[in-house]
Amino acid sequence: MACMGTASGRRAGWAGTGRRIAASTHAPPAAVALLGLAAVTEALTRTAATSVSGQALELSLLAASILALATTLPLGFFWAQPATAAVAVSAASLLSLGVFRMLTIAGLLVQLTVLYRLGRNGPQHPGAYLLAAGLAAPFLVLALASPHYGGSEEGILTVLLASLAPAAALAGIAVAARREALVHSAARQVIASTLLEHTARGERARIARELHDVVAHHISMIAVQAETARLATPGMPAAGAQRLSEIGDTARAGLTEMRRLLGVLREDAQAAIPGQQSADRQPQPGLRQLNELLDGARDSSGASARLIVSGPAATLDPGVELAAYRIIQEALTNARRHAPGAAIDVELRYTDDTLRLRIRDNGPGPPAAPLAGSHGLSGMRERAAGAGGALRTGPAPGGGFLIEASLPAKAEADS
């Protein structure tokens, strides 16, 4: 077992070495040079074995050497130009066979190589397929038109070349066709996955529109009608008012969760419909919209509402800004509910790493009933904790109700 493991390890090492040598930029010229040397040696040996002597032998040796080099070296010289190499080698091979009736084994290998490479590079060179077929055909014609070769070595090489030259060209064409098919298959897969992704995004966009236009509208109407019924019904028992208040709080909590879901869906909805920006795809509010929020609170309650900002204002993470906005929004709603007409101060204090919120009203203080406002207060605590901060509530010094929250104030670029 140990011997088998050692043998397989040696084979793997040799295979790796072979791949590294083949991938080297010097490998093709070196291989062609060796083939040229082998062709010259074979040509000189076969020419010297003939009955020619004297000056004729010298001329024959010179011609054989030139032809041997002409049938091999163009592959190395024109390695980056398969068509030129194929034409040069094929012309030399036909001249060597048709006129001098001689072709070396190395020349045969080079001839098959250039035809294979020409067929394989067909997609990059228009007309290469026809050229490969045209260069392979003359060898078949030469084999059929030269029966006088008989069983000589030249005759055998001619028949082999006539048989293998078209096969080499077709093999190169087949490799090129397979490579092109793989490229097209990969392109089709990319297109299919892109279409699937766009379809999914379009479906998310449709769901987002349905949630915003239908479901969110009905939930907001529940909240408005519950609040209107509680305030507009004279003499309503406290338990009934409390139930209506809880219905409104629950509806608002449902809207908050739905907005969070819509925020996830909108990310893909915008990509599904590039350039389209409708009313239901507006960005989530932040601290820049606080003035509008306070203006709305003044208009609805008739009481004063001040905004106090201290410290150098910074651009915060969108999640922190949204949490701060929602906490202030819910605090204003609670003040309208439990301290109608009370003046409200909203203070934002920026420090290096913390945003501190203080929302104070000058109303009667914390609600007497334990359940009053519990949903709004718990929702504010959850928002503060979700943003990495904390919130506390209680009576304000000197009277009224105070809500304080601390949120991380790292800039968005640093988070």
C-alpha positions in Angstrom: 0.0 0.0 0.0 2.8 2.3 0.8 4.5 1.6 -2.6 1.2 2.3 -4.4 0.8 5.6 -2.5 4.4 6.6 -3.4 3.9 5.7 -7.1 0.6 7.7 -7.3 2.4 10.6 -5.6 5.2 10.5 -8.2 2.7 10.4 -11.0 0.8 13.4 -9.6 4.2 15.2 -9.2 5.1 14.4 -12.8 1.7 15.6 -14.0 2.0 18.8 -12.2 5.5 19.4 -13.6 4.2 18.6 -17.1 1.4 21.1 -16.7 3.8 23.8 -15.5 6.1 23.2 -18.4 3.3 23.2 -20.9 2.0 26.5 -19.5 5.3 28.2 -19.9 5.7 30.8 -22.6 8.9 29.1 -23.8 7.4 25.7 -24.2 6.0 26.1 -27.8 9.2 27.5 -29.3 11.3 24.8 -27.5 9.0 22.0 -28.7 9.1 23.3 -32.3 12.9 23.6 -32.2 13.1 19.9 -31.0 10.8 18.9 -33.8 12.8 20.8 -36.3 16.0 19.1 -35.1 14.3 15.7 -35.3 13.0 16.5 -38.9 16.5 17.5 -40.1 18.1 14.5 -38.6 15.6 12.1 -40.2 15.8 13.9 -43.6 19.6 13.8 -43.6 19.6 10.1 -42.6 17.2 9.1 -45.3 18.9 11.2 -48.0 22.3 9.8 -47.1 21.0 6.3 -47.5 20.2 6.8 -51.1 22.4 5.9 -54.0 23.2 9.5 -54.9 26.9 10.5 -54.4 29.2 13.4 -54.9 28.0 16.9 -55.5 24.4 15.7 -56.1 24.4 14.2 -52.6 25.5 17.5 -51.1 22.7 19.3 -52.9 20.2 16.6 -51.8 21.3 16.9 -48.2 20.9 20.7 -48.4 17.5 20.5 -49.9 16.3 17.9 -47.5 17.5 20.1 -44.5 15.7 23.2 -45.9 12.5 21.2 -46.5 12.6 19.6 -43.0 13.0 23.1 -41.4 10.3 24.5 -43.7 7.7 21.9 -42.6 8.3 22.5 -38.9 9.7 25.9 -37.9 6.8 28.1 -39.2 4.8 26.7 -36.3 7.1 28.4 -33.8 7.6 31.6 -35.8 3.9 32.1 -36.3 2.5 30.6 -33.1 0.3 33.6 -32.5 -0.9 33.5 -36.1 -2.5 30.0 -36.7 -3.6 30.8 -40.2 -0.2 32.0 -41.4 1.5 29.0 -39.8 -1.0 26.5 -41.3 -0.5 28.0 -44.8 3.3 28.0 -44.6 3.6 24.4 -43.2 1.0 23.0 -45.6 2.8 24.6 -48.6 6.1 23.2 -47.5 4.6 19.7 -46.8 2.9 19.6 -50.2 6.1 20.7 -51.9 8.1 18.1 -50.0 5.7 15.3 -50.9 4.7 16.3 -54.4 8.2 17.2 -55.8 10.8 15.5 -53.5 8.6 12.6 -52.4 9.8 13.0 -48.8 8.1 13.9 -45.5 9.5 13.4 -42.0 7.5 12.1 -39.1 8.1 15.4 -37.2 6.8 17.3 -40.3 3.6 15.1 -40.2 3.1 15.9 -36.5 3.5 19.7 -37.2 1.1 19.5 -40.1 -1.6 17.9 -38.0 -0.9 20.5 -35.2 -1.3 23.5 -37.4 -4.5 22.2 -38.9 -5.9 21.5 -35.4 -4.9 24.9 -34.1 -6.4 26.6 -37.2 -9.8 24.8 -36.7 -9.7 25.6 -32.9 -9.2 29.3 -33.5 -12.0 29.5 -36.0 -14.3 31.8 -33.9 -11.5 34.4 -33.6 -10.6 34.3 -37.3 -13.5 34.5 -39.8 -13.0 32.0 -42.6 -10.6 29.8 -40.6 -13.0 26.8 -40.9 -13.0 27.0 -44.7 -9.2 27.5 -44.7 -8.7 24.4 -42.5 -10.8 22.3 -44.8 -9.1 23.7 -47.9 -5.6 23.0 -46.5 -6.5 19.4 -45.6 -8.1 18.5 -48.9 -4.9 18.6 -51.1 -3.3 15.8 -49.1 -6.2 13.5 -49.9 -5.9 14.4 -53.6 -2.2 13.8 -53.4 -2.6 10.3 -51.9 -5.2 9.3 -54.6 -3.1 10.7 -57.5 0.2 9.1 -56.5 -0.3 5.3 -56.5 3.4 4.9 -57.5 4.3 5.5 -53.9 3.4 1.9 -53.2 4.4 0.6 -49.8 7.3 3.1 -49.4 7.7 5.1 -46.3 6.6 8.2 -48.2 3.5 6.5 -49.4 2.5 5.5 -45.9 3.1 9.0 -44.5 1.1 10.4 -47.4 -1.9 8.1 -46.7 -1.6 8.9 -43.0 -1.6 12.6 -43.6 -4.5 12.3 -46.1 -6.5 10.5 -43.4 -5.5 12.5 -40.3 -5.3 16.0 -41.8 -9.2 16.4 -42.1 -9.6 14.7 -38.7 -7.2 17.2 -37.1 -9.0 20.1 -38.6 -12.4 18.7 -37.6 -11.1 18.1 -34.1 -10.1 21.7 -33.8 -13.4 22.9 -35.1 -15.2 20.6 -32.6 -13.2 22.0 -29.7 -14.0 25.5 -30.8 -17.7 24.7 -31.2 -17.8 23.2 -27.7 -16.0 26.2 -26.2 -18.5 28.5 -28.0 -21.4 26.4 -26.8 -20.2 26.7 -23.2 -19.9 30.4 -23.5 -23.4 30.7 -24.9 -24.7 28.4 -22.2 -23.2 30.5 -19.5 -24.6 33.6 -21.1 -28.1 32.0 -21.2 -27.8 31.1 -17.6 -26.9 34.7 -16.7 -29.8 36.0 -18.7 -32.2 33.5 -17.1 -31.1 34.4 -13.6 -31.4 38.1 -14.4 -34.9 37.6 -15.7 -35.8 35.6 -12.6 -34.4 38.3 -10.4 -36.3 41.0 -12.2 -39.4 39.0 -12.0 -39.0 38.6 -8.2 -38.3 42.3 -7.8 -41.4 43.1 -9.8 -43.4 40.8 -7.5 -42.0 42.5 -4.5 -42.9 45.9 -6.0 -46.5 44.7 -6.5 -46.7 43.4 -2.9 -45.3 46.6 -1.6 -48.0 48.6 -3.5 -50.8 46.4 -2.3 -49.6 46.7 1.3 -49.3 50.4 1.1 -52.4 51.2 -0.9 -54.8 48.7 0.6 -53.8 47.2 3.9 -52.0 50.2 5.4 -54.9 52.5 4.4 -57.4 50.3 6.3 -55.2 50.0 9.4 -54.7 53.8 9.5 -58.5 54.2 9.2 -58.9 51.9 12.2 -56.5 54.1 14.2 -58.2 57.3 13.1 -61.8 56.1 13.7 -60.9 54.7 17.2 -59.3 58.0 18.2 -62.3 59.9 16.8 -64.8 57.7 18.5 -63.0 58.1 21.9 -62.9 61.9 21.6 -66.2 62.6 19.9 -68.5 60.4 22.1 -69.6 62.4 25.2 -70.2 60.5 28.4 -68.3 57.4 27.3 -67.3 55.1 30.2 -63.6 55.1 31.1 -63.3 51.4 30.3 -64.7 52.0 26.8 -62.4 55.0 26.2 -59.5 52.8 27.3 -60.4 50.1 24.9 -60.7 52.5 22.0 -57.3 54.0 23.0 -55.8 50.5 23.0 -57.3 49.8 19.5 -55.7 53.0 18.2 -52.3 52.0 19.8 -52.5 48.5 18.3 -53.3 49.9 14.9 -50.4 52.3 15.0 -48.1 49.5 16.1 -49.2 47.4 13.2 -48.5 50.3 10.8 -45.0 50.6 12.3 -44.3 47.0 11.6 -45.7 47.2 8.1 -43.5 50.2 7.4 -40.5 48.2 8.5 -41.6 45.4 6.1 -42.2 47.9 3.3 -38.7 49.3 3.8 -37.3 45.8 3.0 -39.5 45.4 0.0 -38.8 48.9 -1.4 -35.1 48.2 -1.7 -35.8 45.7 -4.5 -38.9 47.5 -5.7 -36.8 50.5 -6.8 -34.3 48.2 -8.6 -37.2 46.5 -10.4 -38.6 49.8 -11.8 -35.5 52.0 -12.4 -36.2 55.7 -12.4 -39.7 55.4 -10.9 -40.4 57.2 -7.7 -44.0 57.2 -6.5 -45.6 58.5 -3.4 -45.5 55.1 -1.7 -41.7 54.9 -2.1 -40.7 58.0 -0.2 -37.7 57.6 2.2 -38.3 57.0 5.9 -38.5 60.2 8.0 -35.5 61.5 10.0 -34.6 64.4 12.2 -34.8 66.9 9.2 -38.5 66.4 9.3 -38.9 67.4 13.0 -40.0 70.9 12.2 -42.9 69.6 10.1 -43.8 67.1 12.9 -43.9 69.9 15.5 -45.9 72.1 13.2 -48.5 69.4 12.9 -48.5 69.0 16.6 -49.2 72.7 17.1 -51.9 72.7 14.5 -53.7 69.7 16.0 -53.5 70.6 19.7 -53.3 74.4 19.6 -50.6 74.2 22.2 -47.0 75.5 21.9 -44.2 73.1 20.9 -40.6 74.1 20.9 -37.5 72.5 19.4 -34.2 73.0 21.2 -31.0 71.7 19.6 -27.6 71.9 21.3 -24.2 70.6 20.3 -22.7 70.1 16.8 -25.4 68.4 14.7 -24.1 65.3 12.9 -25.5 63.0 10.1 -26.5 59.9 11.9 -27.2 56.3 10.8 -30.7 56.3 9.2 -31.9 53.7 11.7 -30.9 55.9 14.6 -32.6 58.9 12.9 -35.8 57.0 12.3 -35.8 55.7 15.9 -35.4 59.3 17.2 -38.1 60.6 15.0 -40.6 57.8 15.9 -39.9 58.3 19.7 -40.6 62.0 19.4 -43.7 61.4 17.3 -45.1 58.9 19.8 -44.2 61.2 22.7 -46.2 64.1 21.1 -49.1 61.7 20.5 -49.0 60.6 24.2 -48.9 64.3 25.3 -52.0 65.1 23.2 -53.8 62.1 24.6 -52.9 62.5 28.3 -52.2 66.3 28.6 -54.3 68.1 26.0 -53.3 71.7 25.5 -50.0 71.2 27.5 -46.9 73.0 26.1 -44.2 70.6 24.9 -40.4 71.1 24.7 -38.4 68.7 22.5 -34.7 68.9 23.1 -31.9 67.3 21.0 -28.5 67.3 22.5 -25.6 66.1 20.4 -22.4 64.8 22.0 -19.4 63.0 20.5 -21.0 59.5 20.7 -24.6 60.0 22.0 -27.7 61.8 20.9 -29.9 62.7 23.9 -33.6 63.3 23.5 -35.8 65.1 26.1 -39.5 65.5 25.5 -41.2 67.3 28.3 -44.8 68.6 28.8 -46.2 70.8 31.5 -49.3 68.6 32.0 -50.5 66.8 35.1 -47.6 64.3 35.1 -47.6 60.5 34.6 -51.0 58.9 34.0 -52.7 57.5 37.1 -53.9 54.3 35.5 -51.2 51.7 35.1 -52.3 50.7 31.6 -52.8 54.2 30.2 -50.4 54.8 27.4 -48.6 51.6 28.1 -48.4 50.6 24.4 -46.9 53.9 23.3 -44.3 53.8 26.1 -43.3 50.2 25.5 -43.1 50.9 21.7 -40.7 53.8 22.4 -38.5 51.6 24.6 -38.4 48.9 21.9 -37.3 51.5 19.3 -34.6 52.9 21.5 -33.3 49.4 22.3 -33.4 48.4 18.7 -31.2 51.3 17.8 -28.7 50.4 20.5 -29.9 53.0 23.1 -32.1 53.3 26.1 -35.3 55.2 27.2 -36.7 56.2 30.6 -39.9 58.0 31.5 -41.2 59.6 34.6 -42.4 62.8 36.3 -40.5 66.0 35.2 -38.9 68.2 37.8 -41.4 71.0 38.6 -44.3 69.1 37.2 -45.3 67.5 33.9 -44.1 64.3 32.2 -40.6 63.6 30.9 -39.3 61.2 28.4 -35.5 60.8 28.0 -33.7 58.7 25.5 -30.0 58.2 24.7 -29.1 56.8 21.2 -25.7 56.1 19.6 -24.6 59.1 17.6 -21.9 57.7 15.4 -22.0 59.2 11.9 -23.3 56.9 9.1 -19.9 56.9 7.4 -18.2 55.6 10.5 -20.7 52.9 11.4 
